[in-house]
Amino acid sequence: MLKIYGLKNCDTCRKAIKALDGAELVDVRADGVSDAVLKAGYEKFGAAFANTRSTTWRNLSDVEREKPVLELLRKHPALMKRPLIERDGVLYLGWGQDTQAALM
């Protein structure tokens, strides 16, 4: 099973979906992300799991930015760097050449 956690309007997520036949998109805004996936992503990718260059991040107050990453991701799933791709229990973050090589 191949799942892509992202946003349906995200260009990078759309590229990944197009390239990966049979992938299921989980829209993090509409569908949410399970706590287990968030924890696993944070354990594997650490601080890189949150997209601190996003509009969502820029709109957070300084007080909110100080909160733990997992708490922020639960409250603002669009803050997650994307796409987060899960294949056979293995997670990949982003759609860079390393991820593309591993999945194609």
C-alpha positions as a printed NumPy array, in Angstrom:
array([[  0.   ,   0.   ,   0.   ],
       [  1.295,   3.421,  -0.946],
       [ -0.065,   6.476,   0.868],
       [  0.831,  10.081,   0.241],
       [  0.061,  12.477,   3.08 ],
       [ -0.205,  15.987,   1.705],
       [ -2.57 ,  18.549,   0.267],
       [ -4.616,  18.054,  -2.881],
       [ -3.698,  21.585,  -4.041],
       [  0.047,  21.174,  -3.449],
       [  2.011,  21.028,  -6.722],
       [  4.695,  18.786,  -5.244],
       [  2.1  ,  16.351,  -3.903],
       [  0.397,  16.25 ,  -7.307],
       [  3.728,  15.427,  -8.975],
       [  4.262,  12.549,  -6.545],
       [  0.733,  11.21 ,  -7.091],
       [  1.152,  11.356, -10.855],
       [  4.502,   9.543, -10.719],
       [  3.438,   6.851,  -8.248],
       [  0.691,   4.759,  -9.819],
       [ -1.887,   3.495,  -7.377],
       [ -0.928,   5.905,  -4.602],
       [ -3.683,   7.018,  -2.258],
       [ -3.713,  10.7  ,  -1.267],
       [ -4.566,  11.458,   2.334],
       [ -5.393,  15.165,   2.401],
       [ -4.035,  16.293,   5.761],
       [ -6.466,  19.217,   5.985],
       [ -9.612,  17.338,   5.021],
       [ -8.814,  13.854,   6.354],
       [ -6.315,  14.581,   9.115],
       [ -3.3  ,  12.475,  10.037],
       [ -3.31 ,   9.74 ,  12.641],
       [ -1.284,  10.272,  15.764],
       [  0.728,   7.135,  14.967],
       [  1.817,   8.542,  11.586],
       [  2.701,  11.908,  13.116],
       [  4.787,  10.247,  15.836],
       [  6.553,   7.966,  13.364],
       [  7.303,  10.888,  11.046],
       [  8.661,  12.994,  13.877],
       [ 10.79 ,  10.134,  15.204],
       [ 12.327,   9.569,  11.773],
       [ 12.724,  13.146,  10.525],
       [ 12.871,  15.24 ,  13.703],
       [ 12.61 ,  19.008,  13.29 ],
       [ 12.663,  18.665,   9.482],
       [  9.148,  17.201,   9.726],
       [  7.705,  20.705,  10.268],
       [  7.838,  23.106,   7.333],
       [  9.108,  26.328,   8.897],
       [  9.04 ,  28.092,   5.515],
       [  5.3  ,  27.631,   5.049],
       [  2.574,  30.24 ,   5.238],
       [  1.09 ,  28.293,   8.146],
       [  4.339,  28.709,  10.12 ],
       [  4.608,  32.41 ,   9.302],
       [  1.051,  32.949,  10.541],
       [  1.775,  31.381,  13.945],
       [  2.452,  33.66 ,  16.874],
       [  5.841,  33.537,  18.594],
       [  4.172,  31.827,  21.551],
       [  2.724,  29.088,  19.317],
       [  6.079,  28.516,  17.58 ],
       [  7.583,  27.614,  20.955],
       [  5.212,  24.661,  21.399],
       [  6.426,  21.089,  20.776],
       [  6.443,  20.111,  17.094],
       [  3.981,  17.238,  17.512],
       [  1.5  ,  19.49 ,  19.272],
       [  1.727,  22.012,  16.425],
       [  1.314,  19.309,  13.787],
       [ -1.777,  17.934,  15.517],
       [ -3.341,  21.389,  15.588],
       [ -2.062,  22.528,  12.16 ],
       [ -1.556,  19.452,   9.923],
       [ -0.724,  21.676,   6.921],
       [  2.454,  22.622,   8.811],
       [  3.846,  19.175,   7.999],
       [  6.502,  19.114,   5.308],
       [  5.047,  17.312,   2.345],
       [  4.583,  14.986,   0.838],
       [  5.026,  12.365,   3.508],
       [  4.977,   9.056,   1.675],
       [  4.403,   5.71 ,   3.359],
       [  5.175,   2.472,   1.547],
       [  5.205,  -0.849,   3.359],
       [  5.717,   0.861,   6.717],
       [  8.685,   2.949,   5.521],
       [  8.339,   6.752,   5.506],
       [  9.84 ,   9.174,   2.989],
       [  9.702,  12.952,   3.308],
       [  9.561,  15.342,   0.37 ],
       [  9.777,  14.633,  -3.339],
       [ 13.496,  15.082,  -3.885],
       [ 15.695,  12.905,  -6.053],
       [ 16.512,  10.566,  -3.173],
       [ 12.817,   9.85 ,  -2.526],
       [ 12.08 ,   9.471,  -6.224],
       [ 14.961,   7.015,  -6.653],
       [ 13.805,   4.937,  -3.685],
       [ 10.182,   4.73 ,  -4.835],
       [ 10.399,   4.454,  -8.616]])
